[in-house]
Amino acid sequence: MILKRTGALALIMDGNKLSIYIGRFGIYGPLMIIGLMAVAIVLNPIPSAPIALAAGLAYGHTWGAVYVVTGALAGALVAFFIGRLVGREILYRWFGDKLSVGLLGSQNTLMGIVFISRLIPFISFDIVSYASGLTDLKVWRFTLATFAGIIPTSFLLAHVGSDAVSVLALGFLTTVPIAAKLIYDRVRRHRSQKKTP
């Protein structure tokens, strides 16, 4: 992966270094945060949490959150439209069974699913965006559900980033749900293997 070889991924993963790097861009720093967030949503392996922390560290929790929300919403819309334009067959080749997130139902149901998925940290933000593009969900409903759902997390991450002492606490809070999800997946996989003759 190019990001790994160039050291860009290591920079993105380190919120402190990233905030210093972004600070060097002066008035263009916010555009960099917005762009990085958008790219992190569209390209699955790039993590968005360190970018949000760096935004809070560099611009404080209010403006940091505004830039994070703007970038995340832009990235979600790009992924949504890729899903809508590229279609189910190609996306299934990219993501496989992960794409089957059950986005079926009425407009209100779909909107509710998108909103709730934005509040739960271990549900893949980008896969929900791509999968939503494969449904009949209207663009304005997707945008509203995503916008409303990402505000709390974005504000929290930017706030924690602005208060560098709390970064360890956030790391713990982020790790616990991820670890729980990994353990749950492992147990479920183990049970299904036992059932298979």
Beta strands, then each sheet from edge to edge (+ up, - down):
end
